[in-house]
Amino acid sequence: MLNEINPKLPMRDKNSTREYYLKLGFKEFGENDYDGYLMLQMDKIQIHFFEFKALIPNKNYGQVYIRTDNIEKLYKS
C-alpha cells in the first residue's frame, strides 16, 4: 500500500544543507533550482527542505529516521 515517504524539513542555509547531504551521498534532483527550497535524493529516499532562517536547531522537535541496511558504509562515508 504505502511505500515511500518524503519529509519536508526546515533549513537555515540552503548551501550548508546541500553540502552536508551531498557528502552523505545524496544527489539533487529536479530540473529547477527553487529559491529557498532544496530537494535531495538517495536511492528511494527523498528529503525536501524549505528555508526557515529563524530556525533554532536545539528548539526544533522535528525528526526523521532514515533506515539503512549498511550503517557501517554510511558511517564511513
N, C-alpha and C positions, 0 to 999 in steps of 0.2 A: 504494500500500500504506500507508505511514505518511505522515501529512500535517500533524501538529501535535506540538508538544512543550510541556509546561507545567512549567517548572523550579520547584522549591521551594527557596527560598534563606533563609538566616538573616538576621534583622534585630535590631538592638539596641533600636530605638524605633519602635513602630508609627506614631505620629503624624508623626514626621520622615520615615519611609519613605513614608507615604501622601502627604504634602505634596509631596515631591520628584517622585514618579511622576505625580501629578495635574498638576503643572506641565509635564511632558513630554507630556501629552495622554492618559494612561491614565485609565480610569474604574474605580471599584469595582464589583464585581458580586457577585451572591448576595443572598439575602434576609435573611441573618443577619449580625450583627457578632460574630464569634467572638473571645473573649478570647485575645490573644497570636497571632492568625492574621489574615492580610490577603490578599485576592485582588484582583488588578487585571487589567484587560484593555484592549488597544488592537487594533482590527481582529481578526485571528485569534490574536494573541499573548496568552497568559495567563501571569502570574507570580504564584506563591503564595509568601508569606513566613511564616516561623514565628519566634516570639520567641526570641532567644538573647542575653540581656543581657551575658553574659561574652564575646561575640564581640570579637576584636581584629582589625580590618579588615586591617592590614598583615601579619597572620599567617594570613589566610584565603586558601586557594588556589582556592576556588570561582569559576567564571567562567561567564557566559552571553553568547553573541553574539546580538544581535538584528539581523537583516538588514533593510534598508530600500531602497526604490527611489528615495528622495528624501532623501538625507542632509543637503542644504543646508536644506531646510524643517525637518527635525527639529532641526538645529543652531541655526537661528534661533529656533525656539520655545523 
